[in-house]
Amino acid sequence: MAHLRRCLELAAEALTDGDGPFGSVLADSAGTALREGRNREHSTGDPTAHPEIELARWAGIELDPATRAGATVYTSGEHCPMCSAAHGWSGVGRIVYIASSEQLTRWRAGWGASESPVRALPIQEVAPAVEVVGPVPELVEEIRALHQAAAGA
């Protein structure tokens, strides 16, 4: 839960800087945080600046295959298809997310927010070998509130 709470803090930081409220933490098999990131798509002008793809790239370069396989990405929201693919290619073993893409899509529709330019797909439809855990009901309301603020609803 500590890593997921950090993801919420990172998501709030992203929102404060005008980015989408997403944050992620990469931890090794012992649970030690190795790296963290947050969305920076607006603040950098790069629409692909998602923390999940950043962590997958870093893990692919910096960690050996066994360490990657035992690692977990904790994240505030289920990966988009781009990040799911990066995760699958990098060989990071597991993803734990707070809110699902389905939940986020439903919330945004209810607020009248614009649709994503990419279809929301479950991670395992893109990267079937990845172990996925989520949503985490105890924290869903906190991330929902951040997304609601981002949508201006």
Backbone bond lengths (Angstrom), bond angles and torsions (degrees), N, CA, C in turn:
res aa  C-N    CA-C-N  psi(-1)  N-CA   C-N-CA  omega(-1)  CA-C   N-CA-C  phi
1 M - - - 1.456 - - 1.538 111.11 -
2 A 1.323 117.29 -30.12 1.469 119.48 -178.89 1.525 110.69 -61.61
3 H 1.331 117.47 -41.55 1.465 119.97 179.31 1.528 110.66 -66.88
4 L 1.329 117.45 -38.52 1.457 120.01 178.96 1.528 110.96 -68.27
5 R 1.306 117.20 -36.33 1.474 119.73 175.89 1.536 109.97 -65.09
6 R 1.321 116.86 -37.56 1.473 119.64 175.66 1.527 110.06 -63.94
7 C 1.324 117.29 -37.04 1.464 120.55 176.82 1.526 110.42 -59.65
8 L 1.327 116.98 -40.04 1.462 120.45 176.97 1.526 111.25 -63.57
9 E 1.327 117.29 -41.08 1.470 120.86 177.36 1.526 110.52 -61.89
10 L 1.324 116.40 -44.16 1.463 120.85 179.19 1.529 111.15 -64.64
11 A 1.327 117.00 -38.63 1.462 121.33 177.36 1.527 110.50 -63.18
12 A 1.323 116.62 -40.93 1.472 120.70 177.74 1.529 110.62 -64.95
13 E 1.336 117.85 -39.73 1.467 121.67 176.29 1.529 110.44 -61.20
14 A 1.327 115.96 -43.15 1.465 120.04 179.17 1.527 110.26 -60.66
15 L 1.319 116.24 -45.86 1.458 120.95 179.82 1.527 110.78 -59.98
16 T 1.315 117.44 -43.13 1.461 122.10 178.81 1.524 111.52 -58.80
17 D 1.333 116.93 -33.87 1.462 121.43 179.90 1.533 113.32 -89.11
18 G 1.331 116.78 6.62 1.458 120.27 177.41 1.510 115.10 88.36
19 D 1.326 116.51 10.52 1.467 121.05 178.91 1.532 109.94 -100.02
20 G 1.321 115.76 166.78 1.455 119.82 175.30 1.520 110.30 -63.15
21 P 1.328 117.96 142.85 1.460 121.05 -175.84 1.531 114.02 -78.33
22 F 1.322 114.06 79.96 1.460 120.74 176.54 1.527 108.59 -132.68
23 G 1.326 115.51 137.24 1.454 121.34 176.13 1.510 109.88 -142.59
24 S 1.333 116.67 150.40 1.462 121.73 -176.26 1.522 111.42 -144.34
25 V 1.325 115.12 151.60 1.464 123.11 177.30 1.523 107.90 -131.94
26 L 1.326 116.96 132.42 1.464 123.15 174.09 1.520 107.54 -100.59
27 A 1.322 117.10 124.68 1.466 121.95 179.85 1.520 110.11 -124.66
28 D 1.331 115.19 149.06 1.464 119.44 177.35 1.527 110.34 -80.09
29 S 1.319 116.65 -178.59 1.469 121.14 -175.24 1.524 113.40 -64.76
30 A 1.329 117.50 -20.10 1.470 121.40 176.99 1.528 111.39 -88.27
31 G 1.336 117.10 -3.34 1.455 120.68 179.57 1.515 114.45 90.92
32 T 1.319 117.62 6.43 1.462 121.38 178.93 1.522 109.81 -79.23
33 A 1.328 116.92 126.68 1.461 120.83 178.05 1.523 109.33 -66.68
34 L 1.318 115.85 128.86 1.459 122.22 -179.81 1.524 112.00 -101.77
35 R 1.329 115.88 -34.56 1.466 121.20 -175.99 1.521 107.56 -164.66
36 E 1.313 116.13 155.01 1.453 120.87 177.00 1.516 109.12 -140.39
37 G 1.319 115.26 163.59 1.456 119.90 178.85 1.510 110.49 -160.87
38 R 1.329 114.67 169.37 1.460 121.00 177.63 1.517 108.66 -145.16
39 N 1.320 115.98 163.82 1.461 119.35 178.81 1.514 110.27 -59.74
40 R 1.323 115.04 140.96 1.468 121.56 176.95 1.540 109.88 -140.79
41 E 1.327 116.74 27.38 1.460 119.83 -173.36 1.528 113.00 -65.34
42 H 1.308 118.89 -36.17 1.464 120.58 179.83 1.524 111.20 -87.67
43 S 1.325 117.19 -42.23 1.469 120.19 -177.08 1.527 112.29 -66.77
44 T 1.338 117.92 -24.23 1.461 120.56 177.62 1.529 112.75 -103.24
45 G 1.332 116.84 -15.61 1.461 120.07 -175.17 1.519 112.91 80.23
46 D 1.320 117.40 7.95 1.469 122.71 -179.95 1.525 109.02 -107.79
47 P 1.327 118.37 105.96 1.462 120.48 -177.49 1.529 114.26 -65.12
48 T 1.335 116.80 -10.22 1.475 119.68 177.86 1.527 112.11 -98.46
49 A 1.316 118.77 8.53 1.470 122.39 -176.50 1.528 111.02 -80.06
50 H 1.319 114.67 65.00 1.465 122.34 177.99 1.524 108.73 -96.45
51 P 1.333 118.07 144.75 1.463 119.05 -177.82 1.526 113.12 -66.54
52 E 1.320 116.93 -31.11 1.463 119.88 -177.07 1.527 111.79 -65.66
53 I 1.334 116.40 -40.86 1.469 119.25 178.75 1.528 109.88 -72.43
54 E 1.330 117.02 -35.34 1.467 121.25 176.61 1.535 110.24 -60.31
55 L 1.319 116.50 -45.13 1.472 119.75 -179.19 1.529 111.41 -69.11
56 A 1.325 117.59 -38.06 1.468 120.56 178.18 1.526 110.35 -63.57
57 R 1.334 116.53 -42.76 1.474 120.00 178.26 1.524 110.84 -63.04
58 W 1.333 116.65 -46.05 1.451 121.02 -179.06 1.526 109.87 -60.55
59 A 1.330 116.44 -47.03 1.469 120.62 -179.24 1.530 110.94 -60.85
60 G 1.335 116.67 -40.55 1.459 120.34 -179.98 1.514 113.57 -63.28
61 I 1.324 116.24 -30.35 1.465 120.91 -179.07 1.530 111.76 -89.89
62 E 1.313 116.80 -42.12 1.468 121.80 -168.62 1.526 115.77 -95.34
63 L 1.321 118.28 -21.40 1.464 120.55 -175.18 1.520 111.31 -111.18
64 D 1.309 116.46 145.13 1.464 119.71 175.66 1.529 108.73 -73.63
65 P 1.324 118.11 161.91 1.462 121.18 -175.80 1.531 114.28 -55.94
66 A 1.311 118.56 -39.53 1.468 120.18 -179.24 1.522 111.57 -67.17
67 T 1.318 116.42 -40.49 1.467 120.02 178.37 1.520 110.49 -66.21
68 R 1.330 117.00 -41.83 1.474 120.59 176.50 1.509 110.98 -59.85
69 A 1.322 116.54 -44.64 1.466 120.33 -177.47 1.522 112.07 -62.96
70 G 1.319 117.80 -29.83 1.457 121.35 179.40 1.516 113.99 -90.19
71 A 1.315 117.12 -2.69 1.466 121.77 -175.77 1.530 111.70 -86.21
72 T 1.331 114.23 162.30 1.461 121.89 178.39 1.524 109.22 -132.05
73 V 1.325 115.58 136.56 1.460 120.99 168.66 1.520 106.93 -99.17
74 Y 1.322 115.28 119.11 1.463 122.55 172.94 1.520 105.57 -96.23
75 T 1.330 116.89 136.00 1.448 118.19 -174.67 1.524 111.93 -150.76
76 S 1.314 114.80 153.47 1.456 120.23 -176.51 1.521 112.66 -71.66
77 G 1.318 117.06 -26.51 1.461 120.67 -179.48 1.511 111.16 -143.79
78 E 1.311 115.01 152.52 1.463 120.41 178.25 1.524 109.33 -56.62
79 H 1.306 116.14 140.41 1.465 122.63 -179.02 1.532 111.69 -57.23
80 C 1.327 115.77 144.92 1.460 121.18 167.67 1.536 106.99 -73.92
81 P 1.334 119.10 167.92 1.463 120.00 -179.99 1.533 114.02 -57.75
82 M 1.338 117.72 -36.72 1.467 120.68 178.72 1.531 110.21 -60.89
83 C 1.330 115.76 -47.17 1.468 120.39 -178.23 1.528 111.59 -72.24
84 S 1.329 116.53 -33.80 1.467 119.75 175.67 1.523 110.70 -61.53
85 A 1.331 115.95 -43.42 1.466 120.14 178.77 1.521 110.70 -63.17
86 A 1.327 117.45 -44.59 1.470 120.52 178.66 1.525 110.44 -60.64
87 H 1.316 116.18 -40.84 1.459 120.80 179.21 1.533 110.05 -62.98
88 G 1.323 116.15 -45.99 1.460 119.77 178.82 1.509 112.58 -61.19
89 W 1.341 117.34 -44.03 1.457 121.24 179.40 1.515 112.14 -66.91
90 S 1.333 118.10 -34.41 1.468 120.43 -176.31 1.520 112.75 -73.96
91 G 1.331 117.46 -23.58 1.462 120.41 179.97 1.515 114.61 82.97
92 V 1.354 117.46 14.49 1.467 119.57 174.33 1.523 106.94 -68.40
93 G 1.336 116.33 133.52 1.447 121.20 -167.84 1.504 119.03 -69.94
94 R 1.329 119.07 -37.51 1.458 118.67 -168.21 1.527 110.66 -146.07
95 I 1.337 114.64 152.12 1.456 122.71 175.24 1.519 108.18 -127.25
96 V 1.331 116.29 133.36 1.460 122.09 172.01 1.523 106.27 -122.76
97 Y 1.338 117.49 121.08 1.461 120.45 -177.88 1.521 110.87 -123.76
98 I 1.349 114.49 152.59 1.464 120.48 -179.35 1.526 110.92 -78.87
99 A 1.319 117.81 -56.73 1.463 122.10 -177.00 1.519 110.15 -118.65
100 S 1.316 115.80 145.05 1.459 120.76 -178.91 1.525 111.35 -83.48
101 S 1.305 115.42 161.04 1.465 121.20 174.89 1.518 110.05 -61.56
102 E 1.307 116.66 -36.17 1.465 121.07 178.37 1.535 110.35 -62.39
103 Q 1.323 116.64 -44.18 1.464 119.83 177.95 1.523 110.47 -61.37
104 L 1.336 116.88 -47.85 1.458 120.71 -178.24 1.530 110.96 -61.50
105 T 1.303 117.53 -42.79 1.462 121.54 178.91 1.527 110.13 -60.86
106 R 1.317 117.15 -44.36 1.467 121.96 179.58 1.537 110.96 -64.17
107 W 1.340 116.46 -45.09 1.464 119.81 179.00 1.524 110.51 -59.45
108 R 1.327 115.73 -49.75 1.466 119.94 -175.79 1.527 111.34 -61.91
109 A 1.315 117.30 -38.90 1.466 120.78 177.33 1.528 110.13 -63.17
110 G 1.315 116.88 -41.62 1.461 121.49 179.07 1.521 113.15 -64.78
111 W 1.316 117.28 -28.18 1.467 121.96 178.98 1.523 111.91 -89.19
112 G 1.333 117.46 -5.20 1.458 120.41 -177.50 1.515 113.17 75.96
113 A 1.327 117.69 19.16 1.462 122.96 -179.96 1.529 109.98 -77.33
114 S 1.315 116.31 158.42 1.457 120.59 179.60 1.531 110.79 -64.78
115 E 1.322 114.27 152.66 1.458 120.08 177.87 1.524 110.07 -77.19
116 S 1.330 114.96 156.35 1.457 120.84 175.14 1.527 109.00 -67.74
117 P 1.344 117.94 146.71 1.460 119.80 176.38 1.529 112.53 -74.70
118 V 1.334 116.31 -7.93 1.466 122.08 -179.21 1.527 108.41 -123.86
119 R 1.318 116.43 135.78 1.456 120.03 179.29 1.523 111.22 -62.49
120 A 1.314 116.17 135.87 1.464 121.47 175.71 1.527 108.33 -75.18
121 L 1.313 115.81 121.46 1.461 121.85 177.76 1.519 108.23 -126.35
122 P 1.321 117.55 143.32 1.464 118.13 173.08 1.529 109.95 -59.89
123 I 1.311 116.37 144.67 1.468 121.72 -178.00 1.521 110.93 -50.68
124 Q 1.320 117.61 -45.64 1.462 120.42 -173.91 1.518 113.80 -70.62
125 E 1.340 118.24 -11.94 1.463 119.23 171.77 1.524 110.22 -74.45
126 V 1.325 116.57 -25.60 1.463 121.93 -179.32 1.528 110.80 -97.23
127 A 1.319 116.32 -41.56 1.470 122.72 -177.23 1.529 108.47 -128.44
128 P 1.329 117.48 79.09 1.470 120.79 -171.14 1.521 115.92 -64.62
129 A 1.315 118.78 -20.02 1.468 120.54 -177.74 1.530 112.86 -85.74
130 V 1.327 117.10 -8.03 1.464 120.74 -176.26 1.530 110.14 -81.49
131 E 1.324 115.83 132.77 1.460 120.80 173.74 1.530 108.12 -76.17
132 V 1.328 116.32 130.02 1.460 121.30 -175.87 1.528 109.81 -126.97
133 V 1.342 115.38 133.63 1.460 121.97 176.73 1.519 107.33 -126.52
134 G 1.299 117.99 128.52 1.457 122.12 177.04 1.505 109.95 153.38
135 P 1.291 116.86 165.55 1.454 129.76 -2.54 1.530 113.06 -70.75
136 V 1.338 114.59 169.73 1.460 122.46 177.86 1.534 106.60 -112.45
137 P 1.339 117.13 95.64 1.475 121.44 -171.29 1.526 114.84 -54.93
138 E 1.325 117.96 -32.61 1.471 120.55 -176.78 1.519 113.05 -63.38
139 L 1.339 117.71 -21.68 1.461 121.22 -175.81 1.526 113.65 -116.00
140 V 1.313 117.39 -2.24 1.464 120.99 -174.72 1.525 111.96 -59.88
141 E 1.306 118.49 -42.52 1.467 120.18 -177.62 1.524 111.84 -63.04
142 E 1.328 117.16 -34.60 1.460 120.00 179.70 1.531 111.59 -66.36
143 I 1.320 117.24 -43.00 1.465 118.67 179.77 1.526 110.14 -74.24
144 R 1.332 117.54 -33.10 1.465 120.17 176.04 1.527 110.40 -59.13
145 A 1.310 117.10 -42.56 1.464 120.89 -179.33 1.534 110.99 -62.87
146 L 1.334 117.53 -38.79 1.459 120.30 177.80 1.530 110.93 -65.33
147 H 1.329 116.80 -41.32 1.456 120.16 179.29 1.522 110.83 -68.65
148 Q 1.318 116.68 -35.45 1.465 120.09 177.81 1.528 109.52 -63.97
149 A 1.314 117.12 -42.52 1.465 120.64 176.83 1.525 110.75 -62.13
150 A 1.327 116.74 -41.17 1.471 120.88 179.48 1.523 111.15 -63.54
151 A 1.328 116.30 -34.45 1.470 121.02 -179.34 1.524 111.64 -79.73
152 G 1.335 116.72 -9.12 1.452 120.36 -178.04 1.504 113.35 71.54
153 A 1.320 115.65 23.13 1.474 120.31 -176.75 1.523 111.41 -95.22
